[in-house]
């Protein structure tokens, strides 16, 4: 199968490939939609294509485990749990509607996040939960063990906790 076909069947496959094999997360380890999985494995010295297929079949589960509901994040904030709550949306989106307690991602000094201890609990947020799930997977792929994505993002926060937040 081509990677495009795999991504249609398993939309979370690219995140899973990056988390486990460091494949597909950036231009140096990327692949083309027309590449087959066998070719991607060969290009990245992954010997067991069947193992990769088995792993990709668990990708949706991995995404689910990485997501945390808005109420859980609010509880952590309210009880002053130790964690970083980072909004990965661009500043113009954050100005439209800020998620209470979330710090905006510092794009100019983004390397600072990679220097955090690998066991730091980090919750990433965006508008819908898609971008933040990609960011969480990126961090997991770099060895962070306690990274999460806010399930539903700002939209989920608004739906579950604060309907007064602006919609955009």
Buried (B, 14 or more C-beta within 10 A) or exposed (E): EBBEEBBEEBEBBBBBBBBBBBBBBEEEBBBEEEBBBEBBBEEBEBEEBEEBBEBBEBBBEBBEEBBBBBEBBBEBBEEEEEBBBBBBBEEEBBEBBBBEBBEBBEEEEEEEBEEEEEEBBBBBBBBBBEBBBBBBBBBBBBEBEBBBBBBBBBBBBBEBBBEEBEEE
